[in-house]
Amino acid sequence: MATKQNTVTVDRISAESTFGIDWAEEVRELAHQRNAVILAHNYQLPEIQDVAHHVGDSLGLSRIAAATDADEVIFCGVHFMAETAKILSPDKRVFIPDANAGCSLADTINADQLREWKAEHPGAIVVSYVNTTAEVKALTDVCCTSSNAADVVRSIDPNREILFLPDQFLGAHVRRVTGRDNIHVWLGECHVHADISPRDLVDTVRANEGAELFVHPECGCTTTALWMAESGEIPGETTQILSTGGMLEAAKKTTSERVLVATEIGMLHQLRKANPATEFMPVNPQAACPYMQMITPEKLLDCLRYGRDEVFVDEEIAAVARSAVERMIPIGNPGGGE
């Protein structure tokens, strides 16, 4: 069973595993035996997405995990996502098929760095994107997703300073749409989204006149997209800054022949399934997250067979982090996730 990633598509795995039985059938049977629910992030390999019980953004999947009556959660994503599932499902066993699947964005700030930043701005409110570790969430006043980040900021006393972390592009977007100038933004980034550059956007948009444009606010090209829309170079009504969940909802509704998508290319699989009549094209075909691709069909099978890579979060840290996550849920629309 081998997967081969190219710039746009992912080849299908062989229908037969080395054990002579259908891989997907074995995965589902093992999950049934363990009373496990398989969750897959939108950026996972198509094979993983197709075998999962639920596909979505990390917060949405974590909330599904908390609501399910499964004993175990198999989280196919990156490590902070499995941590969030454990935080919201403390009584369930949570596994990730490869514990080394990290996140370049979450790694841009740790608990010690946040403590130092808070000490520099006493009294400031800490707003953390859910793409952070449990330890960072535990030092946070309220979490946010890309869908409700602006609403979370608007809910805070306008006279209070805000420390927004860790993504500088999402932070800049929130500062822009809220008009607040007392937001300090941590200079972190997802290296995959940051590499979807203004040049990528300009070249792709100009080569596909009339196409709609979906841009994730973590992308390095977000400001350029808004500038092109405001200047009239591309129609403002067909340019949208969206979370992954927002992209999926917009994909279901669009009647356009072609939509350009600025985010990690694993998202294209769900968009194409949601609307086969529309062509979804990546702004940067190379935007594949190596950490997401660490979760392979072989590792998922091994995780189910042997219970490998269980995720643990210190109970005291989890309790405080849970409060920060729960505070954001009534605000705006956090369900659209990251």
Sequence and secondary structure as in RCSB ss.txt:
>XXXX:A:sequence
MATKQNTVTVDRISAESTFGIDWAEEVRELAHQRNAVILAHNYQLPEIQDVAHHVGDSLGLSRIAAATDADEVIF
CGVHFMAETAKILSPDKRVFIPDANAGCSLADTINADQLREWKAEHPGAIVVSYVNTTAEVKALTDVCCTSSNAA
DVVRSIDPNREILFLPDQFLGAHVRRVTGRDNIHVWLGECHVHADISPRDLVDTVRANEGAELFVHPECGCTTTA
LWMAESGEIPGETTQILSTGGMLEAAKKTTSERVLVATEIGMLHQLRKANPATEFMPVNPQAACPYMQMITPEKL
LDCLRYGRDEVFVDEEIAAVARSAVERMIPIGNPGGGE
>XXXX:A:secstr
    B SS B    SB TTSSBHHHHHHHHHHHHTEEEEEETTS HHHHHHSSEEE HHHHHHHHHHS  SEEEE
ES HHHHHHHHHH TTSEEE S TT   TTGGG  HHHHHHHHHHSTT EEEEESSS HHHHTT SEEE TTTHH
HHHHTS TTS EEEESBHHHHHHHHHHH  S EEE  B  HHHHTS HHHHHHHHHHSTT EEEE TTSTTHHHH
HHHHHHTSS GGGEEE  HHHHHHHHHH   SEEEEES TTHHHHHHHH TTSEEEESSTT   TTGGG  HHHH
HHHHHH  SEE   HHHHHHHHHHHHHHTTSS GGG  
